Amino acid sequence: MSDPRRQEIADSARLIVVKVGTRVLTGPDGLLDAARIDALGRQFDALLAEGRRVVLVSSGAVGAGMGRMGLSSRPQELAHLQAVAAIGQSCLIEAYERVLRSKNRHAAQVLLVADDLQDRARYLNIRNTLRALLDYGAIPIINENDTVSVEELRTSFGDNDRLAALVTTLLGADLLVLLSDVDGVFDRHPSEPGASRLEHVETIDARIESFARDRLGGLSKGGMASKIAAARITTEAGSHCIIASGRDDHVLEAIAGGASVGTLFVSRGSTMPAWKRWLGWSADSRGKLFVDPGARSAVVAQGRSLLAAGIRRLEGTFATGDVVSLADEDGREFARGLVNYPAAELRRIAGLKTEQIAGELGYCPYDEVVHRDNLAVIRRDPAPH
């Protein structure tokens, strides 16, 4: 059944990022599920036929490599894990290429590491390449480069969920679809009697985060907590997000038709400018400024700049123009921006009124420590009490 609100979102979604998890792509034996990949390829073809553009973020390289090598358990030694990922990555892209080629479509493999998105020049190069691939009608298939990215393989949960959210912000995509082995977010474990799926989420707060039910085991590193975190990034940046079951072979067609499947996380507002999307989620932060409640409110609720008077303390070593995090007194990051003072000077003026800065430093080059034009709010809900 079509949902009017979802129908409106579906109709306006011209660029869609889809993330597929390991549990969706592989069977219990660890081998890639050819029928599932065929179903995904058919749905991608249908979306492209409607004039939409699709980017795929795909897990499954380690699982595919294990299946190809006949391994029954995930290797523990890092070098062996990276080797299995390298073998599996070729299997993964081969499977996608086979099904897409049968429909006269093109698959384009793109392997990334976190540093690629932190550096501004590389970030822009990746964005331009992805746009060019989309112009050619190809489907970029993105994965973390497990053969060189040590942290990705050591992390327990969800780097590809976050990667999918960052790709969504990179491109300013209209919609992120996270395909999982569950039908969405439930108000209790889905297996419990009376469990109810959340249809819409307007604001991701502590209550919504409490519904995450992560479980370890098998080949997957992802979990509901990482998907909700990805939905937060996406919606704060101005895009919508849906968490739905990838085991439904028609799920993408249903979403494109406005059907009420999965859990819809509604955008918090219009799409954030491209510069601020990079600043907020991809740039590498060099330090952290802890601010009082009044300063947090001024930045988050009133869209104002950060002044020295609102800073309680700071961490890190940074120079003028570096990216810093803004956090509340409990350490929860809520914004990022370009700082106008180096750390050594900022430690001297933290807590001072603007008119006192010149007396302390001998000059006052800026009234603002972080100007609102160079600041991105990434979390608006206050800390729970």
Beta strands, then each sheet from edge to edge (+ up, - down):
strand 1: 15-20
strand 2: 53-58
strand 3: 107-112
strand 4: 139-144
strand 5: 175-180
strand 6: 200-201
strand 7: 240-245
strand 8: 263-265
strand 9: 287-291
strand 10: 311-316
strand 11: 323-327
strand 12: 333-338
strand 13: 375-377
sheet 1: 3+ 4+ 2+ 1+ 5+ 7+ 8- 6-
sheet 2: 10+ 9- 11- 12+ 13-
end
